Amino acid sequence: MSSAWKNVLSTALLLGAIAGVIWYVGVYWPKQQALQAVADTMIDPWSAQFRNVRLSGSSYCGEVNAKNRMGAYTGFSPFLVFMHDEPLVLMEKDDRNPNLGLAEHCKPKD
């Protein structure tokens, strides 16, 4: 392999590594922090299942399902995590209090 190709290949690998670090720090890690903050509010954090998770401004919206004290899954509930210095988790715990503003804040923008 010629010296020019080695330089091109090493530059491409370096740029790929930098892009990976930027993605990890800017996209993956904040989302993982948000999901962990939600899971930490559960009785059984290891059982938390997530769906429809999306970024809405500087917040993460989605639904979570986890096991209760009896070991049964309770069904998916909406959540909202405000990402600031520390993640702030808001959840709709039951159907008796369905409107904490989560649905309005989390609906997709057209």
N, C-alpha and C positions, 0 to 999 in steps of 0.2 A: 504494500500500500504506500502510495506516495505521501510525502510530507504535507502537501496541500489537503489531501483527503483526511489525513489524521487531524489537521487543524479544523476542518469543517465538521468532522464527527465530534471532536471534543467540544467545539463551540455549541453544537446542537444539543449534546448531552448536558452541558452546563446550563443552557437556556431552559431545557426541559426540567432540570432540577430546580431552578429558580422559580419557574412557573408553578411547579408542584408545591413548593414552600408557600408561595403567595396564596394559592388556592386553599391550602390547609389552614393557614392562619386567618385568612379573610372569609372563608365560606364554611369549611368543615368544622373547625374548632368552635366557633360561636354557636352553631346549630347543636353540636354535641353538648355544650354547656347548658343550653336551653332545655334540651330533652332530659338531661340529668337533673336539672332543677325541678322539672315536673315529676320525674320518677321519685325524687327524694320526698315528695309530698305524699306518696302512696304508702299504704301499710306494708305491701310487699313490692319494693322498688324493682326487684329483679324480674317480676312478672309483667312489667309495663310493656304494652304494645302500642305503637303509634301508627297513625295513618293521617293522610291529608295534611302533612306538615308543610308549611310554606312561610316564606318571609314576607311580612307586611310592614313596610317602613323599617323601623328599627326593632320590630317585634316578631316573634314567631307564633303562628296560629296552627292549630291542628286538633286532633282528637286523641284521647288516651283511654286505654282499657287496662285494668289491673285487677288483681285478686283482692278480695276483701278478707276480713278476719276468719271467715269460714272456709276460705280457700277457693271460692268461686269467683269467676270473672263477673264484673258488675255491668258491663256494657260500655260502649265508647261515650266519653264526655268531652265537650269542647274545652280547650285551654288557650290561654294567651300568656306569653312570656315577654315582658318588657326587658330589653337588654340594656342595662346601664352599668354602673360599677359592679353591682351584683344583680343577677337575674331576679325579677319580680314576677311571681307566678299567680295568675288569676284563673279560677276554674269555676264552671257551673256544676255544682255538686249534685243537684237533683232537678226534677221537672217542676217542683213547686216554685223555684226561683229561676225561670228560664232566661230572663233578660238582664244580664249584667253588662250588656253592651258588647259582648264578645262577638256575637253574630254580625253586628253592624261594623265593628272594627275589622273583623277578619274576612268579610266578604271580598271576593276577587274584584279588582278594579277593571273596568272595561276599557 
